[in-house]
Amino acid sequence: MNSNITTAVILAAGLGSRLKHHTQDQPKGFLEVEGKSLIERSIESLIQKGIRSIIIGTGYLPEYFDALKKKFPVITFRNEDYSTTGSMYTLYVLKHLIKEPILLLESDLLYDPVSLDYLLEDSREDVILASDATHSGDEVYIQCSQQGLLEKMSKDKTQLREIHGELVGITKLSATTVERMAQFSETHFNDGKRMLNYEDALVGVAAKHPIHVKVIEDLAWCEIDDENHLERALNSVLPKITQRLQTRH
């Protein structure tokens, strides 16, 4: 695979409070699907695609992620204020570790490993992976320009002129764009507004610098934020991923 990306950053600081008893004693990235946690599945897929360094932004129960260092090429960095901040603050506090292009991922994803290829094989610098409609609930909708550049993202459809895709939670970013996101966010943080998500910073940066959106139809993936998502993951998404992996092999 011709990719210059060897580093991934996984944002994993959140409490996962909507999953209740599943996350009382573990972060939601440690939800198991067929005997393996979401985050281990993701890490193994990343390594198979040539990723050599994985930075995990932790918060809630960080010792779970620290233990991964025994098995994988993982660095952890804790957002001490995880309970009162959003995902962008986690990226902000670990940005000093980012010196090169990255794949940025959320920790609660179940996805077909081919999702990574769509970004790694794309020659453009900054690319958001998007899917067509999933009807999964809690979607982040994306509005693009005619050129396929990011304009807006929102969970509220009424905030968008048109919907072109849904945010998957896997994004390719240059180190320069990460720095721009940090600079954009600093203004909010200095005003005491730390509940900022990385999506907000992407939209903020996209106003001046092009960020591409790559929409893949019928992508097998899901985010697991609540019981309904977990049920969909087990009954719909996982069988589809398994079938496609078997077909490829």
Secondary structure by P-SEA (a helix, b strand, c coil): ccccccbbbbbccccccccccccccccccccccccccaaaaaaaaaaaacccbbbbbcccccccccccccccbbbbbbccccccccaaaaaaaaccccccccbbbbcccccccaaaaaaaaccccbbbbbbccccccccccccccccccccccccccccccccccccccbbbbcaaaaaaaaaaaaaaaaaccccccaaaaaaaaaccbbbbbbbbccccccccccaaaaaaaacccaaaaaaaaaaac
